[in-house]
């Protein structure tokens, strides 16, 4: 049975390096035989007039749409830029409203603990940055990566497989980005077999 691969483009602009990486990731997964879906943050209604409580957030049409895609997926790839050491605020805001108690996790009635309601899925992150990746890892401590992998994905049961950094973007050229696009395609093929 074909793996179902959901790619979420977490850049607020679809026409970006992240957008190109996401498209290559989807193409690689499709080439490996996966069923694919691509959600673009820029195309989602992020008007959060609905309160961010459990009842109000669950009723927002964008929340319901993203939750449906997450239920469908076997493997989830998040593609986004590292801004100020972490994912963009709009992506974090979306995840705060989608990964609600009762959908993504459920606290135990007594004692400490929770059930991971998205268990059985795998995930990975493709992250662009202006900082050299080695500097982000060894000097900044890659805190944003740890938050997304451990405190977001894993907390809900999505097993984080890997994080791949692309950068520094600021000093890159079209020629230096071509290998990054090839890498994203290869990662998509691997994600289809995750």
C-alpha positions in Angstrom: 0.0 0.0 0.0 1.3 3.4 -0.9 2.6 5.7 1.9 0.5 8.9 2.3 2.9 11.8 2.5 1.7 15.3 3.7 4.0 18.2 3.1 3.3 21.5 4.8 4.9 24.6 3.4 5.3 26.8 6.4 6.6 29.9 4.6 4.1 32.7 4.4 5.0 33.1 0.7 4.6 30.1 -1.6 7.1 31.6 -4.1 10.2 31.2 -2.1 13.1 28.8 -1.7 11.1 26.9 0.8 8.3 26.6 -1.8 10.8 25.2 -4.3 12.1 22.7 -1.7 8.6 21.6 -0.8 7.7 21.0 -4.4 10.8 19.0 -4.9 10.1 17.0 -1.8 6.5 16.2 -3.1 7.9 15.3 -6.5 10.4 12.9 -4.9 7.8 11.2 -2.7 5.5 10.9 -5.8 8.3 9.4 -7.8 8.8 6.8 -5.1 5.1 5.8 -5.4 3.6 7.7 -2.4 0.2 9.5 -2.4 1.0 13.1 -1.8 -0.6 16.3 -0.6 0.9 19.8 -0.3 -0.6 22.4 2.1 0.7 25.9 1.6 0.5 28.2 4.6 0.0 31.2 2.3 -3.2 29.7 0.9 -4.8 29.0 4.2 -7.3 31.2 6.0 -5.4 32.3 9.1 -8.0 34.8 10.3 -8.2 33.7 13.9 -11.4 35.6 14.8 -12.5 32.4 16.5 -11.1 32.1 20.0 -8.1 29.8 20.4 -9.9 27.7 23.1 -10.6 24.0 22.5 -14.2 24.5 21.3 -13.7 27.7 19.2 -10.5 26.5 17.6 -12.0 23.2 16.6 -14.8 25.0 14.7 -12.5 27.1 12.5 -12.6 25.8 8.9 -8.8 26.0 8.5 -8.3 23.9 11.6 -10.7 21.3 10.4 -9.0 21.2 7.0 -5.5 20.7 8.4 -6.7 18.2 10.9 -8.3 16.1 8.1 -4.9 16.2 6.2 -3.0 15.1 9.4 -5.5 12.2 10.0 -4.9 11.1 6.4 -1.1 11.2 6.5 1.4 8.5 7.3 4.4 10.8 7.0 4.5 14.6 7.5 7.2 16.9 6.2 7.4 20.5 7.5 9.2 22.9 5.2 9.9 26.3 6.7 12.4 29.1 7.2 14.2 29.6 10.5 13.3 33.1 11.6 14.6 34.4 14.9 15.7 30.9 15.8 12.4 29.1 15.2 9.6 28.5 12.8 7.6 31.5 11.5 5.0 32.8 13.9 2.1 32.0 11.4 3.1 28.4 11.3 3.4 28.2 15.1 0.0 29.9 15.4 -1.5 27.3 13.0 0.0 24.4 14.9 -1.2 25.8 18.3 -4.8 25.8 17.0 -4.7 22.5 15.1 -2.8 20.3 17.6 -5.5 20.7 20.3 -6.3 18.3 23.2 -8.8 15.7 21.9 -7.2 15.7 18.4 -3.5 15.5 18.9 -3.2 14.4 22.5 -5.3 13.6 25.5 -4.3 14.1 29.1 -4.9 11.3 31.5 -7.7 11.9 34.0 -5.5 11.0 36.9 -1.8 11.5 37.4 0.7 12.8 35.0 0.7 11.7 31.4 -1.0 11.9 28.1 -2.0 9.8 25.1 -0.3 10.7 21.8 -3.3 10.7 19.4 -1.2 11.1 16.2 0.9 8.0 17.0 2.0 5.8 14.1 3.0 8.7 11.9 6.6 9.9 11.1 7.8 13.4 10.5 10.7 15.5 9.4 11.7 19.1 8.9 13.4 20.8 6.1 14.6 24.2 7.3 16.2 27.1 5.5 18.3 29.7 7.3 20.6 32.6 6.8 22.8 31.4 9.7 25.4 28.7 8.7 23.8 25.4 9.9 26.8 24.5 11.9 26.7 27.8 13.8 22.9 27.4 14.5 23.6 23.9 15.9 26.7 24.4 17.9 26.4 28.0 19.0 22.7 28.6 19.2 21.9 25.1 20.3 19.3 24.4 17.6 16.5 25.2 20.1 13.9 25.8 17.5 14.5 22.4 16.0 14.2 20.7 19.4 10.9 22.5 20.2 9.4 21.4 16.9 10.7 17.8 17.0 10.3 17.0 20.7 7.7 19.4 22.1 5.4 19.5 19.1 5.7 16.5 16.8 6.8 13.8 19.4 4.4 15.2 22.0 1.5 14.3 19.7 2.9 10.9 18.7 4.6 11.9 15.3 8.0 10.2 15.4 10.6 12.8 14.2 13.0 11.1 11.8 15.4 13.9 10.8 15.9 17.6 10.4 17.7 18.9 7.3 19.1 22.4 7.2 19.7 24.5 4.0 21.9 27.5 4.3 23.1 30.0 4.6 20.5 31.3 2.1 21.5 35.0 2.2 24.8 34.3 0.5 23.6 31.5 -1.8 23.3 31.7 -5.5 21.0 29.8 -7.9 23.9 27.4 -8.7 24.5 26.7 -5.0 20.8 26.1 -4.4 20.5 23.4 -7.1 22.0 20.7 -4.9 19.6 21.7 -2.1 16.7 21.1 -4.5 18.2 17.7 -5.4 18.5 16.9 -1.7 14.9 17.8 -1.1 13.8 15.5 -3.9 15.9 12.7 -2.4 14.5 13.3 1.0 11.0 13.0 -0.5 11.8 9.7 -2.0 13.1 8.5 1.4 10.1 10.0 3.2 7.9 7.9 1.0 9.6 4.8 2.4 9.7 6.0 6.0 
